[in-house]
Every structure is written in C-alpha cells, then in structure tokens.
Amino acid sequence: YQIENPDSLNLENIPHQVKFENDYIISFACPQCMQEVLKFTQVESVATDSEVILGDRKPQEPKSSGGFKKYMVSFSCEGTFDRLVEFFYGIESSKKVLKVEKFTISPKSRQDPVLKCAVTISKVVLSGF
C-alpha cells in the first residue's frame, strides 16, 4: 500500500499493516493508531538524511489541550554521536513542527562507535486535523 499524502488519508481504505520504504512493517490494532504514526513520516526522511537507523515505533495516546492535539511516537534508533546530533537537529528544525520530547543514549558495545538511542518525538496539530 503506497501512501502519497499522509495528511489527506481516508482511514477506512487503509489496511492495518503498512510497509515502509526500508521494508519496516507496522501493524495496527486500529486505524487511529496508524494515523498517528503517519503524522511522523518526516522523521523517517530526517533519519535517512542523517544516516540514523530507525527501529521500533510506538505511538502513544494523543493528548488534547486548548484546541490542539499532541501526538507522540517513541522510536528506537542507532547511529554515531555526530549522526544522532544531526538527526535531532533535523527533527527540531523540521517545517512539520516536530519536537524531541526526550531521549536516552547508550553505547551499543564497548568497541563500537555506534550508539543506541530511544527517543520520543511529538507533533502538535490543531484539533480536528
């Protein structure tokens, strides 16, 4: 299933499983969960540009406040320190109004320059969009 424009999705026509460009498959219990993850397609693009490898994606319950809705997805990722910094910068400077809410970084192994990272990224949109 190819997704051309995630912002104008008709959720009834979408399967509960999506295969992304890097062959990563996400299964969804409900279409609303998938819609939350699709709001974060820019994250995959930034990761590719900064040569960071994305792993698991875990959408969290959206939070509503004052006419806005905050969507959050937690990602696992791997990359060298300089690549992770580039990735975080790309997220924070995205035109899609993404924000790194929190992250943890740990070494993959003692000898390896690659680091493991867990990051939660949010996107705030007007309620109803």
N, C-alpha and C positions, 0 to 999 in steps of 0.2 A: 504494500500500500504506500503510495507516494504522497507526501504532504507538500503541497505547493505553498500555501499561505496559512500558517497555523492560527493567525488572528481571525480568520473567517471560516472556521470549521463548523460543519453540521455534524454534531456528535452522534446522531442516530446512524449515520452511514459509515462510521469508522469501526474497524474491528477492535477487539480488546487486546490486540497484540500488535506492536509496531516494531519494524526492523529499521534501525538507523543505518546511515551510510557506512559506519565502521562495523557492521554486522552485529551490533549490540541489540538484543531483543528485550523489550519491556512488555510485560503482561499486566493487564489492569483488571481489577475487580469491577470497576465502574468507569464509565466514560468521563466523569468529572475528574477522576484521578489523572487520566491521560491528558485532559485539557490543561491541568496544572503543569505537568511536565513539558508540554509543548510550548508553553509560555517561556521556556528556558532553552529553546533551540539555539539562541545566540551563545549560550555557554559552550556548546559543542564547537561552534565556529571559533571562538576565542581559544579554546583548548587546542584545537588543531593548529591555529596560527602560532601559538606559543610552544608547541610541541610537548604538551602535557597530555598524559593518557588518562581519560576518564574511565571510571569503573561503575560501580553500583550507583543507582539513582533512587532516592527515596522521597517521594512527595509527602509533605506534611499537610495537616488540615489548614485551609486558608483562614485568616483572621480578618474580621471586618471592624472598621472603626471610622466614624465620621465621613461616610460616603466613599471610603476607599477600602480595597480588599488587598491584603498582603499574602502573596503566595510564596512558599518556601520549599526548596528541594535540597536535600543533602546529597552530596556526591563524594565518592572516594576517587582519588586521583594519585598519579605518580609523576615525578619529574625532578630534574635537578633544581637546586635552590634558585638559580637565576631564571629558569623557565617558570617555576611556580610564582616568582615575583612578577614576571611578565604576564602570566595568566591572571593574577589578582588585579594588576593594573588594568588589564583589558576588560575585566568584569566591571570594575569600579568606574571606568571611563566609557562604558558602553552607552550608546544612544537609546538602548532599551530600558534604561533606568534600573539596572541591576545593582545589587549591593552584596558584598561579602559580609554576612552576619557574624560568623565565627569560623575558626579553622584550627586544626591541630596538625602539626608536622612531626614526623618521627623518621629516623633512618630506616631504610629498607633492610640493610645489613651493615656490618662494621666497615667493610671494604668498598661497598658500592656508593657512588656519589648520588644515586637516585634516592629520593625521599618519598615516603608515603604521606598522604595528606587526606584529611577528612574536612570537608568544607560545606557550610550551609549558605546558600545564596538565595536572596529574596528579590521579588519584583512586586512593586505596588502599582495597582491599577485602580481606576475609578470603578466603583461597584456597578455591576450591570454590564461590564465589558469583558 
